[in-house]
Amino acid sequence: MSKGTSVERSGIEGRRRAAIIEGKASYTRRREEIIHTAARVFRRLGYDVTTLNDVAKELSTDRASLYYYVGSKEELLHEIVRDVLQQNVSARRPQRSCRRSSRT
């Protein structure tokens, strides 16, 4: 029987999932701030060498506090990619023309 990681044993994963589902504005804003900060740190240092400590330092917090918002560095990367894809899809949606057809 596996004991799991300290993050799993603390129950933080369940609290994080519940907070995401609940969707409070303050939680969502802070999570977005963490994701955007991580993107900047990944860009500056490179994904491979960046640690959650680096992201936490940039946010003037500690690594343990980040776990309430994200489960891992990999989750941060997935969220960054998802955001970029959503922006690209939104930008590519055809705009409805307000002009009338020349055939009347």
C-alpha positions in Angstrom: 0.0 0.0 0.0 1.5 3.3 -1.1 1.6 6.2 1.3 1.4 8.8 -1.4 3.1 12.2 -1.5 2.9 14.7 1.3 0.6 16.8 -1.0 -1.8 13.9 -1.5 -1.8 13.0 2.3 -2.5 16.7 3.2 -5.8 16.6 1.4 -4.9 19.8 -0.5 -5.7 18.2 -3.9 -9.3 17.7 -2.8 -9.5 21.3 -1.5 -8.0 22.6 -4.7 -10.6 20.7 -6.9 -13.4 21.9 -4.7 -12.2 25.5 -5.0 -11.9 25.2 -8.8 -15.4 23.9 -9.0 -16.8 26.5 -6.7 -15.2 29.1 -8.8 -14.9 32.0 -6.4 -13.6 35.1 -8.1 -10.7 35.6 -5.6 -9.5 32.0 -6.1 -9.8 32.2 -9.9 -7.9 35.5 -10.0 -5.1 34.2 -7.8 -4.9 31.0 -9.9 -4.7 33.0 -13.1 -2.0 35.2 -11.6 0.0 32.2 -10.7 -0.4 30.7 -14.2 0.7 34.0 -15.9 3.6 34.4 -13.6 4.7 30.8 -14.2 4.6 31.6 -18.0 7.0 34.5 -17.5 9.3 32.5 -15.3 9.3 29.6 -17.8 10.1 32.0 -20.6 12.9 33.6 -18.7 14.6 30.5 -17.1 13.3 27.8 -19.4 10.7 25.2 -18.4 13.2 22.4 -17.6 15.2 24.3 -15.0 12.3 26.3 -13.5 11.0 25.0 -10.1 7.9 25.8 -8.2 10.2 27.6 -5.8 11.2 29.9 -8.6 7.5 30.7 -9.4 6.7 31.1 -5.7 9.7 33.5 -5.3 8.4 35.6 -8.2 5.0 35.8 -6.4 6.6 36.6 -3.0 5.1 33.5 -1.5 6.2 30.0 -0.6 6.0 26.8 -2.7 3.5 25.1 -0.3 1.0 27.9 -0.9 1.1 27.2 -4.6 -0.3 23.7 -4.1 -3.7 25.1 -3.2 -3.9 26.5 -6.7 -1.9 24.0 -8.8 -0.8 20.5 -8.3 2.5 20.6 -10.1 4.8 22.4 -12.6 3.3 20.2 -15.3 -0.2 21.4 -14.4 1.0 25.0 -14.8 2.4 24.1 -18.3 -0.9 22.5 -19.3 -2.8 25.5 -18.1 -0.5 27.9 -20.0 -0.9 25.8 -23.2 -4.7 25.6 -22.8 -4.9 29.4 -22.4 -2.8 30.0 -25.5 -4.9 27.6 -27.5 -8.1 29.2 -26.3 -6.8 32.6 -27.3 -5.8 31.4 -30.8 -9.2 29.7 -31.4 -11.0 32.8 -30.3 -8.9 35.0 -32.6 -9.6 32.7 -35.5 -13.4 32.6 -35.2 -15.0 34.3 -38.2 -16.5 37.7 -37.6 -20.0 38.2 -38.7 -20.3 40.8 -41.3 -22.7 43.6 -40.8 -22.8 44.4 -44.5 -25.8 43.2 -46.4 -25.4 40.9 -49.3 -25.2 42.6 -52.7 -27.9 40.2 -53.9 -31.2 41.7 -53.0 
